[in-house]
């Protein structure tokens, strides 16, 4: 399976800034990307088309969206359907990101509905899971991960192609805080996620990619990527500058 380096730009960048950043990243990475690696940019909705255009013809690059609504169309003001994302050039979408869960109030049930509907509609999905600091301190890591994974994958067909479904472990306490889970923390969490995937999908569970997300930077990326069951990274703040993110991609 290819290692995946995903840049979640969150609510940053105008269309012009997004186009420039994507073009700069291509210039910095093209011809240097190691075999078996893919790069994904997840810009805000308004910048999807410019980023798709900037990446056109660049091998190893994908575009994803940060959110989706689980309906084809309708009276859902402010929401975006899978068909709209596909039309804009996105091939993947995030579901269950910690900010959607804990800032915007999305439930495990809604995350599962989005995940299944996104896949059914032709998108690849990166399902995010992870615990808050209080949950970790209370020894609830595995309970939280199991709850989120079972709900998130509740209606996902067991024969879903592994290339179209990715999980991302993101300890909430390490996102945007500068705190990074230790290698031991990451190994423990990713091993449990792998166990859950094997339980749910059988042998194909070993083929699904598991990303780590949480204050990934150029100086810790290579160590994280080298860990067992880490098949790439989901990067937030460090992905906003092309030169910084390129160092992670090329680590």
Secondary structure, DSSP 8 states (H G I E B T S, - for coil): --EEEEEE--S---HHHHHHHHHHHHHHHTTT--TTEEEEEE--GGGHHHHHHHHTT-TTEEEEES--BSSSSSS-TT--BHHHHHHHT--EEEES-HHHHHTS---HHHHHHHHHHHHHTT-EEEEEE---HHHHHTT-HHHHHHHHHHHHTTT--TT--GGGEEEEE--GGGSSSS----HHHHHHHHHHHHHHHHHHHGGGGGTSEEEEESS--HHHHHHHHTSTT--EEEESGGGSSHHHHHHHHT-
